[in-house]
Each structure stands twice: as C-alpha cells, then as structure tokens.
Amino acid sequence: MTFHSRKVLLSAVLLLGLSSAASAADEVKLRYLASQGGLAAHELAAELGYFKDTGITIENIGYAAGGPASLIALASGDVEIGSAATSAVLNSIISGNDFVAAYPSNGINNEVQSIFYVLNDSPIKEIKDIAGKSVAVNTLGAHLDYTIREALHSVGLPTDAANQVVVPGPQLEQVLRSNQVDVAAFGYWQTTFEGAAKKNGGLRAIFDDTDVLGEIAGGFVVLRRDFVKEHPQAAKIFVEQSQRALDYARENPEETKKVFAKTLQERGENPDIAQYFRGYGVRAGGQAIDRDLQFWIDVLVREGKLKEGQFAAKDILYSADTASN
C-alpha cells in the first residue's frame, strides 16, 4: 500500500514536471534595434517583468535608422525582432523575406497620429500645397512616405509631387525652424518629439495621417517565419506578453511614462520627452484586423507592386497556429 502511494506520488511529480516544461518556452534570446525617443511594447513588457521565468530575454543591440533598416537587420539574422510601418513590411515580403506580422507596434486614432507641421507663417494651408515642397521624414519607404503619397493621391496629385527629405527624429524640429524644410512630419511613434516641438510654439498642423488613412495599425513588430516555427512557444509568449504591455500602457499612462523616462535615461537619451508620450494607439488586446494590412495591400496592387489576390492579410498576420503552417 505504501509502495503504491509512493508510486502514485512519483507519477504525479513526473507528470507535473512534464507539464511545467511544456508550458515554459525554451531559453531564447531575442535581439532588436531600438528607436530613438521610442519604447516598443516588448521593451515595456521586459521592464514590467512580463518575460520573467518564461525563458525569454530581449537584448537591445543598438538603434535602427528607421523601419526598413530594422527589417534588413531581421532578414540578415542580426536581430530576431524587427519593427516597421505596414507598407515597409509588405514591401520587404514582396522582395522575398518570409516575415510574420507579430503584433501592431502602434496605431493611429484620434489620440495618437502622425502630424505634418509647418511654421505659423508658412503659406502651406492644406494637402495640395505640399506639392513641390520639401517634407522631412525619418526614412523613405515607410509609413510617412506612403502617407504623403496617399495624401497627394487623395487630392488628385501625382504621388511623388512632394520632395521627401530624410531627417532623424531628434532633428525634425530643428530643420523646420531653421527653414531647411517646408514641412516636418512627426510619426505616430514620435509623439515625444512632436510634443516637445509643439510646446515650444510657432508651429501649425496642416494634416495628420488619420485624415488620409482613418484608424488603422501604423506598423508591426515582425518575426521571421522560420524563427516562429523553430520556437513556437517562445514566439507565442513573446507576442502575448507584448500585447499585455500594450494594454498596460493604455490603462496606466502615467506609470508607463515613468518607465519610458527610465529607459530613455538608461540609453543616454533625454528622459524629459517621455511626458509627451500619448500611448500606442492600438486596439484593446493589441489585436490587428485584416484592414490593417489589406489597406496597404490594395495600395501596392494599385501601384503595380502586387498582383490582385497575391497576398491576403491572414497569410501574414501571426496566429497561434502560424508555426504549423
């Protein structure tokens, strides 16, 4: 009887051990490139301890000049986490990279959006006036680039009618105030820089990306499909905990700003700009919907970069069964 009880207990312990092992991710390090003046949801998740005891660690190995640069690093295997505007992600997939859109990095809505500013005395009043003018953007081939194209298209102008100039986020205000450019575009992920510039006065908004695109995911955190298949449990935990952090930020904005300031301080950036963080602008649960991708798929079809029906949103968006497909 005693032997039988010990045997049952031993079996239970073994079963519990196997169950725990199955529920935990393998030991995986995910490297990424940070964005100046920005805090990704997975960075926030790590600061909040959401990856503790999951087997997942994330490591910042530097800065990305923009979304396309982040995707190049992802494709080359220099990082495991990429992040870019939806249009840039789709262009990268078109060029042959097998990427999965893990979760929306940011979104645009009435609270969070990309805003195009001019100086108060500028003759530019509306979208049509940017034709022939210089517009500062953080990078080409990404969200601001395509928003400008769509804005011009919406008023019947050629999509390349404006002259886009690449300017790092921290210098956007400076180049506008010194009249080096006519318009400065502060992306939805750069609300910290935009808030600081606006506080200094003398600027006037002419339009924002919600005027052109409506409410939509601005970009995605991206994983390689082979990584997801090799580490399905780690990928699942990474996505779920990052989405959990997005919800935390929406529900606890002031605490999030404190974490943001701490992270900027540790990076050697200006922590004061964290006060201007307006949130991530994503839906509850950090979920994407088909339109977040389909809108841009349709644009790329219109531009001749994709064939009708070549891609569907469901083929690109991460889901729990992605690893088995």
Secondary structure, DSSP 8 states (H G I E B T S, - for coil): -HHHHHHHHHHHHHHHHHHHHHHS---EEEEEEE-TT---HHHHHHHTTTTTTTTEEEEEEEE-SSHHHHHHHHHHTS-S-EEEEHHHHHHHHHTT--EEEEEEEEEESSSS--EEEEETT-S--SGGGGTTSEEEES-SSSHHHHHHHHHHHHTT--TT-SEEEE--GGGHHHHHHTTS-SEEEE-GGGHHHHHHHHHT--EEEEEEHHHHH-SEEEEEEEEEHHHHHHSHHHHHHHHHHHHHHHHHHHH-HHHHHHHHHHHHHHHTS-GGGGGG-------GGG---HHHHHHHHHHHHHTTSS-TTS--HHHHB--TTGGG-
